[in-house]
Amino acid sequence: MSPVSKRAQAIRPFVVMDIVARAKELEAEGRDIVHLEIGDPDFPTPDVITRAAEEAMTGGSTHYTQSLGLPTLREAIHDHYRNLYGVDVVPDDVVVTQGTSPAMLLLFGALLDPGDEVIMPDPCYPAYPNYVSFLGGVPRLMRVRPETGFRYDLDELEAAIGPRTRAIMITSPSNPTGAVLGPEDLQALADLAERTGVHIASDEIYHGLTFSGHEHTILEFTDRAFVLNGFSKAYAMTGWRLGYLIAPREYVRPAEKIQQNFFLAANAFVQQAGVVALTSAQGDVARMRGLYDERRRYLVPALREVGLRIDCEPDGAFYAFADARCWGMDSLGLSRRLLEEAGVACAPGVDFGDGGEGFLRFSYATSLERLHEGVRRLAEWGAKGVDRSSETPADES
Ligand SMILES: Cc1ncc(COP(=O)(O)O)c(C=O)c1O
């Protein structure tokens, strides 16, 4: 019998991390690699936030906080949602976490019994199905396609809702597709949730990084919703580890108990910096968004020029999800070859589910100059004609 738990064995590896590791090896050998694989902003955290953390740290904010998080931060989250979306989030319904990732454990841990189902799009952020399975739940993946803006087919969605369905997962702007749901999409999902008694679990981590139109939170449309959010992306704070869960009242105490036991609390001085991020760094967010937009406006047509298909114009986050089937190989083999042969690192679409097979995800959280170089290499590699004989076999792990 294997000494490793079945639960741990069932977690699918995040292949893009293998790409990152291999890229680092190649760099150690002296190769120049263009990094388009990782969703980590290339910008430094805005100064105003860093200074706030320094002051908080030297001012003695180095102890445990309440498990729910500092009241000042939960108030600031209330004000943020009030100012941006006109909704009143009760500060006591917010649980501050060490990044958005632990908030997923709180959400699914508070919501799911073994065998309960969560519907999620395929492709989607790969942690969702892993969290759900790890907690004994069942991820129900529903294929979404570029032709329909990577939206759920609402009839299919309604038909998939059964007695064990507890939530429908949405991510807007989306990783990996960059697609954004409009108010009418959110309204339709909210109506469905109210009609069927399921919850919407809305990952809003890429809010602040939508390029056209006004952003909307699911909470404008229904209270039958959990919101996951965090500071990693819009505030360029991936390494700080700060996020939060907004939960319907009856789930707050259960989520708080999970937090108390498993994490105690988020870092005290990072929470203080989070207050300043929300209150004083919106100008920085706008500046970074402008630069991402400039890159997007270069990258998307340039990838099409190289021969890749992008049928759904990305309108948020910092990813272009391109159909690379013209190069006639599986996405994992293709991303490995692009790394080895062209020196371009990108994420294989299959990392985000079977629905992502045939696609590559290019992150534009890197400078325009590097994007130009990456595209130049892709064009050169594509123009040589793709020889499939040296295709790397799929990883069995
Ligand atoms: C959609 C989505 N949700 C959550 C996360 C995790 O974010 P955090 O750094 O806040 O844990 C990511 C990170 O890439 C993401 O893309």
The ligand as an ORCA input file, in Angstrom:
! r2SCAN-3c Opt
* xyz 0 1
  C      -8.093     33.108    -10.563
  C      -7.118     33.092     -9.452
  N      -7.575     32.986     -8.197
  C      -6.726     32.947     -7.152
  C      -5.357     32.993     -7.325
  C      -4.451     32.901     -6.135
  O      -4.136     34.143     -5.659
  P      -3.372     34.457     -4.296
  O      -1.986     34.877     -4.673
  O      -4.144     35.603     -3.711
  O      -3.415     33.255     -3.432
  C      -4.839     33.124     -8.617
  C      -3.379     33.169     -8.856
  O      -2.894     33.090     -9.932
  C      -5.742     33.171     -9.698
  O      -5.309     33.277    -10.963
*
